[in-house]
């Protein structure tokens, strides 16, 4: 796994190895990540990356938030509670010499936060965790007005209170873009 664009393009990231006990981690592949960022940079969504305040929820290795920083986001916050994922996330920040905030909490109970413009949401598939996280993030002040949410799931998510913008399928992954 590597950063696919921006200032850190080509830099390798730490990830889950084959046979690793953290098999619940499912990092976004380089191909899907590249497609997401092409959509963000070349789509009809405005200049969503430059100076953006990025929130990477169910962050795992942090690849999405780190990719955003590489491409011009001004700051990133990562929400993750898994011990192995937190270790990988911290290692990836070290490898890139990236400065960002890590919130080691359940995304469904994030506590009070500050508004973010661009939100990456990559929950475990098929468990309804994304919907619960969005409700909690909204209630706790993590989502800026008109924030763009990039939501990865195995099936189309329920977008209660969100305005759908775009949806694409990449193999087993459905990427939905929505606005708050």
C-alpha positions, 0 to 999 in steps of 0.5 A, a space after each residue: 500500500 502506498 500514497 498514490 498522489 500529492 506531496 507524498 506520492 509513491 511513499 509506502 505505508 505500513 499495512 496488515 500482513 497476510 495471516 495477521 491477527 487483525 484480519 478485520 482491517 480492510 484497507 482501501 486498495 490503492 486502485 479504489 483510493 486513486 479512483 476516490 481522489 480522482 473523483 474528488 479532484 476532477 468531479 463537480 464537487 469544487 475544490 474539496 481538498 485544498 485546505 480542507 479539515 479532514 475527518 477519517 472515521 473507522 480510520 484503520 491504517 489512515 490511508 484515506 486521511 493521509 492521502 488527503 493531507 498529501 494532496 493539500 488538506 490542511 489538517 486531519 483527524 483520525 477516529 479509530 479504536 482498534 489497537 492494531 489499527 492504531 499501531 499501524 496508523 501511528 506508524 504511517 504518520 511516523 513514516 510520512 512525518 505527518 502531523 494529525 490528531 488521533 481520537 482513540 474512540 468508538 466512532 459511534 461515541 466520538 465525544 464533542 468535536 470540531 467541524 470538518 469539511 471532508 469526511 471519509 467513512 469506511 466502517 466494517 461492511 454490513 453492520 450499520 455502523 456507518 449510519 450510527 457513526 454519522 448520527 453521533 458525529 452530527 450530534 457531537 459537532 464533527 460535521 461542518 455545514 455542507 461537509 462532503 462525506 465519502 462513504 465506503 460500504 459493501 451495499 448502498 448506505 442509508 443516507 438519513 439526513 444526507 443529500 446524495 451527490 454521487 455513487 460508484 462501484 469498485 468491485 465489492 466496494 460501493 463509494 457514496 458521496 453525500 453532503 450534510 
